[in-house]
Amino acid sequence: MRGMLMPMSQAKRRYPIGAELVGEKQTDFRVWAPKAQQVDVVLEGTAGAKPHFCSLTAEPGGYFSGATDAVPGARYRFRVNGAENFYPDPASRFQPDGPHGSSCIVDPTQFRWSDADWPGLKLKGQIFYEMHIGTFTSEGTWRGAAEQLPELARIGITVIEMMPVSEFPGRFGWGYDGVDLFAPSHLYGT
């Protein structure tokens, strides 16, 4: 099934690329593909349903964009020049099936920050620990690392510097070959 998208000029964005909610049920898609002639966003249906193809509008500078009905949790990919292969969004915020799988629309306003009044720390006197989530514990997950925070505090660690956490190919990675730089690795959990 093929659809048309609302032109980017009618959608309000915060970031230059990626999938961004612009209404209650509308998502604006924008990708930089300077060598492409045509880019479609491919919205995946539920199990067994055919994907829905929507043509993006070419813009100056090699960008393609448009908004269509798509809600948080919907999965999507891009198709370039009508090819059979589909590609994840290079600016994806969530790759539930890894760097080669579908991207997933995220509503960042759903996270409730609780540290607006936190003044931060003075650098002098801080003890830093550089942490790699995938190798810090045998579980290699956010939850596993969180369970060890009291021990780090007990031994005097006051600041944790996270090594890259973006998606990467394979099971183990130090972050130097990250691919979806805006999406934390699905291997570390949620």
C-alpha positions as CSV (number, residue, x, y, z in Angstrom):
1,M,0.0,0.0,0.0
2,R,1.4,3.4,-0.9
3,G,0.6,6.8,0.7
4,M,1.5,10.4,0.5
5,L,3.1,12.4,3.2
6,M,2.5,16.0,4.4
7,P,5.4,18.2,3.2
8,M,8.1,18.8,5.8
9,S,7.5,22.6,5.7
10,Q,4.1,22.0,7.4
11,A,5.6,20.0,10.3
12,K,7.3,21.5,13.3
13,R,10.6,19.7,14.2
14,R,13.2,20.0,17.0
15,Y,15.9,18.0,15.3
16,P,17.2,18.1,11.7
17,I,16.9,14.3,11.0
18,G,15.1,11.3,12.4
19,A,11.5,10.4,13.2
20,E,9.8,13.0,15.3
21,L,6.3,13.3,16.6
22,V,4.6,16.4,15.4
23,G,1.1,15.7,16.5
24,E,-0.9,13.2,18.6
25,K,-0.8,10.6,15.8
26,Q,1.6,12.2,13.3
27,T,5.3,11.6,12.9
28,D,7.6,13.6,10.7
29,F,10.3,11.5,9.0
30,R,13.5,13.2,7.7
31,V,16.6,11.5,6.4
32,W,19.7,12.8,4.6
33,A,20.3,10.7,1.4
34,P,22.2,13.0,-1.0
35,K,22.7,10.3,-3.7
36,A,19.1,9.1,-3.7
37,Q,16.5,9.9,-6.3
38,Q,13.6,8.6,-4.1
39,V,13.2,7.6,-0.5
40,D,10.1,6.0,1.0
41,V,9.4,5.4,4.7
42,V,8.1,1.8,5.1
43,L,5.7,1.5,8.1
44,E,5.5,-2.1,9.3
45,G,2.2,-3.5,10.0
46,T,1.3,-6.1,12.7
47,A,2.3,-9.7,12.1
48,G,1.2,-10.8,8.7
49,A,0.1,-7.4,7.5
50,K,1.7,-5.8,4.5
51,P,4.0,-2.8,5.0
52,H,2.7,0.6,4.1
53,F,5.0,2.7,1.8
54,C,5.0,6.5,2.0
55,S,7.0,8.6,-0.4
56,L,9.1,11.3,1.2
57,T,9.5,14.7,-0.5
58,A,13.0,15.7,-1.8
59,E,14.4,18.8,-0.3
60,P,17.5,20.9,-1.2
61,G,20.7,19.5,0.2
62,G,19.9,15.8,-0.2
63,Y,17.2,15.6,2.5
64,F,13.9,13.8,2.1
65,S,11.0,14.4,4.5
66,G,7.3,14.1,5.2
67,A,4.8,13.5,8.0
68,T,2.2,10.7,8.1
69,D,0.0,8.9,10.6
70,A,2.4,6.9,12.8
71,V,2.4,6.6,16.6
72,P,5.0,5.8,19.3
73,G,5.9,2.1,19.1
74,A,5.4,1.9,15.4
75,R,8.3,0.3,13.5
76,Y,9.7,1.7,10.3
77,R,12.5,1.5,7.8
78,F,13.6,3.5,4.7
79,R,13.6,2.2,1.1
80,V,16.0,4.0,-1.3
81,N,15.3,4.3,-5.0
82,G,12.6,1.6,-4.9
83,A,15.1,-1.2,-4.0
84,E,14.1,-4.4,-2.3
85,N,16.3,-3.7,0.7
86,F,15.0,-1.6,3.6
87,Y,17.3,0.3,6.0
88,P,17.0,1.5,9.6
89,D,16.9,5.2,10.3
90,P,20.5,6.4,10.9
91,A,19.1,8.8,13.5
92,S,16.8,6.2,15.2
93,R,16.3,6.6,19.0
94,F,15.3,2.9,19.4
95,Q,16.4,-0.2,17.6
96,P,14.5,-3.0,19.4
97,D,16.0,-5.7,17.2
98,G,19.6,-4.4,16.9
99,P,21.4,-2.2,14.3
100,H,20.1,-4.0,11.2
101,G,16.4,-4.3,12.3
102,S,13.6,-1.9,12.1
103,S,13.6,1.5,13.8
104,C,10.9,2.3,16.4
105,I,9.2,5.6,16.9
106,V,9.8,7.0,20.4
107,D,7.9,9.8,22.3
108,P,10.7,11.4,24.4
109,T,8.1,13.5,26.3
110,Q,6.9,10.3,28.1
111,F,10.0,10.2,30.2
112,R,9.5,12.3,33.4
113,W,12.7,14.0,34.5
114,S,13.1,14.3,38.2
115,D,16.3,16.3,38.5
116,A,15.4,19.8,37.4
117,D,16.7,21.3,40.7
118,W,19.9,19.3,40.9
119,P,22.8,21.8,41.0
120,G,25.4,19.3,39.6
121,L,28.8,18.6,41.1
122,K,32.0,20.6,41.4
123,L,34.8,18.9,39.5
124,K,37.4,19.3,42.3
125,G,37.5,16.2,44.5
126,Q,35.5,13.9,42.3
127,I,36.5,10.3,41.7
128,F,35.6,9.2,38.2
129,Y,34.9,5.7,37.0
130,E,34.7,5.0,33.3
131,M,32.1,2.3,32.8
132,H,31.3,0.0,29.8
133,I,27.8,-1.4,30.4
134,G,28.3,-4.5,28.4
135,T,31.4,-5.7,30.4
136,F,30.9,-4.1,33.8
137,T,28.8,-7.1,35.1
138,S,28.3,-10.6,33.9
139,E,24.8,-9.7,32.8
140,G,26.1,-6.8,30.7
141,T,22.8,-4.8,31.3
142,W,21.7,-1.5,32.7
143,R,19.9,-3.4,35.5
144,G,23.1,-5.3,36.3
145,A,25.1,-2.1,36.5
146,A,22.5,-0.3,38.6
147,E,22.7,-3.1,41.1
148,Q,26.4,-2.4,41.6
149,L,26.0,1.4,42.1
150,P,26.0,1.1,45.9
151,E,29.4,-0.7,45.8
152,L,30.9,2.0,43.6
153,A,29.7,4.6,46.0
154,R,31.1,2.6,49.0
155,I,34.6,2.6,47.5
156,G,34.4,6.3,46.8
157,I,33.4,6.7,43.2
158,T,31.4,9.9,42.8
159,V,31.1,10.2,39.0
160,I,30.5,7.6,36.3
161,E,31.5,8.3,32.8
162,M,29.7,6.1,30.4
163,M,31.6,4.6,27.5
164,P,29.6,4.7,24.2
165,V,26.2,3.0,24.6
166,S,24.9,3.3,21.0
167,E,23.9,0.3,18.9
168,F,26.7,-1.8,17.3
169,P,27.0,-4.8,15.1
170,G,27.5,-8.2,16.9
171,R,27.1,-9.1,20.6
172,F,30.1,-7.2,22.1
173,G,31.3,-3.7,21.3
174,W,33.3,-0.9,22.9
175,G,31.3,1.7,21.0
176,Y,34.0,2.6,18.5
177,D,32.0,1.1,15.7
178,G,28.6,2.3,16.7
179,V,26.0,2.6,14.0
180,D,22.7,4.0,15.4
181,L,24.3,6.8,17.4
182,F,21.0,8.0,18.9
183,A,19.8,4.6,20.0
184,P,21.2,2.9,23.1
185,S,22.1,-0.7,22.4
186,H,19.2,-3.1,22.8
187,L,21.6,-5.7,24.2
188,Y,21.9,-3.7,27.5
189,G,18.1,-3.8,28.2
190,T,15.7,-1.0,28.8
